[in-house]
């Protein structure tokens, strides 16, 4: 069963998108494997304390992206392939990079300065150090 206990909902982003991102992160990290079952929509809405329609919207989005399969009145299961893992990884990294780039630009960093900062953080992360 896919766990949503670690999902902490935050202000500023639609809840259904946060649920979708939680599943994508689980797919990329290996915490969610092919065939893992999702909690029912009713149970998930109770666990997260959100409207069942919000959970339904998240599940529709996950189905459209091919990350889960559902049947009317039946359970929903994760669909994880090497292609979905790579697609989710690319989306997550790109989204993080876009957010970081907007923030860096908003703080007045130029491209060269931003790239140098990335190199510094990258090198420290390989060595397990703090930048």
C-alpha positions in Angstrom: 0.0 0.0 0.0 1.3 3.4 -1.0 1.9 5.5 2.1 0.9 9.2 2.3 1.8 9.6 5.9 4.9 11.6 5.0 3.1 14.0 2.8 2.9 17.4 4.5 0.5 19.7 2.6 1.7 23.3 2.2 0.1 26.5 1.3 0.8 28.1 -2.1 0.3 25.0 -4.4 -2.9 23.2 -5.1 -3.4 20.1 -2.9 -4.1 17.8 -5.8 -0.7 18.8 -7.4 1.0 18.1 -4.1 -0.5 14.6 -4.1 0.7 14.0 -7.7 4.2 15.2 -6.8 4.3 12.9 -3.8 3.5 9.9 -6.0 6.1 11.0 -8.6 8.8 11.4 -5.9 7.9 7.9 -4.6 8.2 6.5 -8.1 11.6 8.1 -8.6 13.0 7.2 -5.1 11.8 3.6 -5.5 9.4 3.9 -2.5 6.5 3.2 -5.0 6.9 0.1 -7.2 4.9 -1.3 -10.0 1.6 -2.8 -8.8 1.6 -1.0 -5.4 -1.9 -0.2 -4.3 -3.2 3.3 -3.5 -5.5 3.8 -0.6 -9.1 4.2 -1.6 -10.0 7.8 -2.4 -12.2 8.0 0.7 -9.5 6.8 3.0 -6.9 9.0 1.4 -9.1 12.1 1.7 -9.6 11.2 5.4 -5.8 10.6 6.0 -4.9 13.9 4.4 -7.9 15.8 5.7 -8.9 17.1 2.3 -12.1 17.1 0.2 -12.7 13.8 -1.6 -13.0 15.7 -4.9 -9.4 16.9 -4.4 -8.2 13.3 -4.2 -10.3 12.4 -7.2 -8.8 15.2 -9.2 -5.3 14.0 -8.2 -6.1 10.4 -9.2 -7.4 11.6 -12.6 -4.2 13.5 -13.2 -2.2 10.4 -12.2 -4.2 8.3 -14.5 -3.8 10.8 -17.4 0.0 10.6 -16.8 -0.1 6.8 -16.8 1.2 6.6 -13.2 -1.8 4.7 -11.9 -4.5 2.5 -13.3 -8.0 2.5 -11.9 -11.3 0.8 -12.7 -14.7 2.0 -11.7 -15.5 0.6 -8.3 -12.1 -1.1 -8.1 -8.8 -0.4 -6.6 -6.0 1.8 -8.1 -2.5 0.5 -8.6 0.8 2.2 -9.5 2.1 1.7 -13.0 5.9 2.0 -12.8 8.2 1.3 -15.7 11.7 2.5 -16.4 10.2 5.1 -18.8 7.9 6.5 -16.1 10.8 6.7 -13.6 12.9 8.6 -16.1 10.1 10.9 -17.1 9.2 11.7 -13.5 12.9 12.2 -12.6 13.3 14.7 -15.5 10.1 16.5 -14.6 11.0 16.8 -10.9 14.6 18.0 -11.6 13.4 20.5 -14.2 10.7 21.9 -11.9 13.3 22.3 -9.1 15.8 23.9 -11.5 13.1 26.3 -12.8 12.1 27.4 -9.3 15.8 27.8 -8.2 16.6 29.8 -11.4 13.7 32.1 -10.8 14.7 32.6 -7.2 18.4 33.2 -8.1 17.5 35.7 -10.8 15.1 37.4 -8.5 17.9 37.8 -6.0 20.1 39.5 -8.7 22.4 36.6 -9.5 23.8 36.5 -13.0 24.2 33.3 -15.0 27.9 33.0 -14.3 27.5 33.5 -10.6 24.6 31.0 -10.5 26.5 28.4 -12.4 29.5 28.8 -10.0 27.1 28.3 -7.0 25.7 25.2 -8.6 29.3 23.8 -9.2 30.1 24.6 -5.5 27.0 22.9 -4.2 27.4 20.0 -6.6 31.0 19.3 -5.6 30.1 19.5 -1.9 27.2 17.1 -2.3 29.5 14.5 -3.8 31.8 14.8 -0.8 29.0 14.9 1.7 30.0 18.4 2.9 27.9 21.5 3.5 28.5 24.1 0.8 
